[in-house]
Amino acid sequence: MAKSYYIIYKPYRMLSQFTQEHPDHITLAHLELGFPKDVYPVGRLDADSEGLLLLSNDNLLKTRLLAPKNAHWRYYLVQVEGEPQEEDLEKLRAGGLSIKLPSKKRYACLPAKAERLEQPPALPERDPPVRFRANIPTSWLRIGLREGKNRQIRKMTAAIGFPTLRLLRHQIGQWKMPENMQAGDCIQLTAEEAQTLLK
């Protein structure tokens, strides 16, 4: 069986699945990209998150990417309310930040990579756009994680006092989203390029 690898820019409000479980759901099937029938998402992004999502039929790659012991890095561009300072970001970098899981148990996050961007990243406009409030400043962060708990980044930024407004995954391993990529776009990777996702 030929191995296939695709990276899509998952749009905001789209579910990371092909099955429409409710008439209001927007799924990957709405992209009408004609993927082979044995190709499925590897991991997921929440409906209100955007950006890179891998689809493949390579079960070995799926296992390697999703196994917690392999702990590959994923990077996100995150717009938050407020203006976090270095001491705030250090709380993300230090590890041990406590968040609540869907099971209601508390979880201590692994150390993250976190930096504040001096300029907003060059991204396509979100549809619909983030609600603008003139009296509340916003900032952009770049956050790297090597784990993926439910809504983890949103919970982490909220825990340090800066709620997330927009969240976009822009890099998996060493594979980074091209600057001209738009929501709904798809890029087919070679087997060699797919291996860079594990770095």
Secondary structure as the mmCIF struct_conf table of DSSP 4:
data_model
#
loop_
_struct_conf.conf_type_id
_struct_conf.id
_struct_conf.beg_label_comp_id
_struct_conf.beg_label_asym_id
_struct_conf.beg_label_seq_id
_struct_conf.end_label_comp_id
_struct_conf.end_label_asym_id
_struct_conf.end_label_seq_id
STRN STRN1 TYR A 5 LYS A 10
HELX_LH_PP_P HELX_LH_PP_P1 PRO A 11 PRO A 11
TURN_TY1_P TURN_TY1_P1 TYR A 12 ARG A 13
BEND BEND1 SER A 16 PHE A 18
BEND BEND2 GLU A 21 HIS A 22
TURN_TY1_P TURN_TY1_P2 PRO A 23 ASP A 24
HELX_RH_3T_P HELX_RH_3T_P1 LEU A 28 LEU A 31
TURN_TY1_P TURN_TY1_P3 LYS A 37 ASP A 38
STRN STRN2 TYR A 40 VAL A 42
BEND BEND3 GLY A 43 GLY A 43
TURN_TY1_P TURN_TY1_P4 ALA A 47 ASP A 48
STRN STRN3 GLU A 50 SER A 56
BEND BEND4 ASN A 57 ASN A 57
HELX_RH_AL_P HELX_RH_AL_P1 ASN A 59 LEU A 66
HELX_RH_3T_P HELX_RH_3T_P2 PRO A 68 ASN A 70
STRN STRN4 ARG A 74 GLU A 81
BEND BEND5 GLY A 82 GLY A 82
HELX_RH_AL_P HELX_RH_AL_P2 GLU A 86 ALA A 94
BEND BEND6 GLY A 95 GLY A 95
STRN STRN5 SER A 98 LYS A 100
TURN_TY1_P TURN_TY1_P5 PRO A 102 SER A 103
BEND BEND7 LYS A 104 LYS A 104
STRN STRN6 ARG A 106 ALA A 108
HELX_LH_PP_P HELX_LH_PP_P2 CYS A 109 PRO A 111
STRN STRN7 LYS A 113 ARG A 116
BEND BEND8 GLU A 118 GLN A 119
HELX_LH_PP_P HELX_LH_PP_P3 PRO A 124 ARG A 126
BEND BEND9 ASP A 127 PRO A 128
HELX_LH_PP_P HELX_LH_PP_P4 PRO A 129 PHE A 132
TURN_TY1_P TURN_TY1_P6 ALA A 134 ASN A 135
BEND BEND10 ILE A 136 ILE A 136
STRN STRN8 THR A 138 LEU A 145
BEND BEND11 ARG A 146 ARG A 146
TURN_TY1_P TURN_TY1_P7 ASN A 150 ARG A 151
HELX_RH_AL_P HELX_RH_AL_P3 GLN A 152 ALA A 159
TURN_TY1_P TURN_TY1_P8 ILE A 160 GLY A 161
STRN STRN9 THR A 164 ILE A 172
TURN_TY1_P TURN_TY1_P9 GLY A 173 GLN A 174
STRN STRN10 TRP A 175 LYS A 176
TURN_TY1_P TURN_TY1_P10 GLU A 179 ASN A 180
TURN_TY1_P TURN_TY1_P11 ALA A 183 GLY A 184
STRN STRN11 CYS A 186 GLN A 188
HELX_LH_PP_P HELX_LH_PP_P5 LEU A 189 THR A 190
HELX_RH_AL_P HELX_RH_AL_P4 ALA A 191 GLN A 195
HELX_RH_3T_P HELX_RH_3T_P3 THR A 196 LEU A 198
#
